[in-house]
Amino acid sequence: TDVHAHYDEAVFDTDRGEVLRTLREAGVCAIVNSGSSVPSSRRSLDLAKRFEGVYASVGVFPLEAYNVPSGWLEQISDMAEEDGCRAVGEIGLDYHLEDGAGPTYAQRETQKNVFRAQLELARRKGMPVVIHDRDADEDVIRLLAELPCPGMIHRFFSRAEYGFQLLEMGLSLGIGPAVTYSNAGELVQVVRQMPLERLLLETDAPFLPSARFEGKRATSDMIADVCEVVAQIRGDVTPQEVALAARENARRMFGI
């Protein structure tokens, strides 16, 4: 079960249907396709309606927060009520430095306002959230303490101390192909010690292939590589047990 992917991305335009059918044949039983803007949330819902085993989350990604259209929150709210939608996301904060510069103070405040509005929306609807947290751990934790929601941290790759703090707050962690790379030291520490019932599997397809496929587009069958590495790190489960536990965790959180 891949709880975070983006099969609405243009890189899949030429073979999307073939890819999704092949993934089911390969053993991928469910995919949550994550919206990152109003248009991509709509595309995610369309995929959920067209393809068996595909579900959607709807939301505005932090770097899309600066140019949201008029009425954006009402549109996300309406889409959250549609068949196939299982969560509010991908929402959150992104303070990553690019070329030595990160978001300005005003941009951070805009991100926080959009994030806060969507946390409030999820709470009203009783839905889980899918959270993007890149170099913004303290503000993410602060807002989640203010507006607690069930849900997951997507593609977790923060310092171990923040991982354990988020787990203590009741959140699950999305573990993806990043764990297969040699720079995954702190992530390895979290995966080794975290409760298995809080582990979810994802690829962020097409953005994050496993290490042996570096340079290629990611697809959900690469979760098999993640299961192998998680089992090696933990030493208390087999790869198949990792896959089955994560599937059950996804069923419980997203109702899939």
Disulfide bonds with the S-S distance in Angstrom:
none
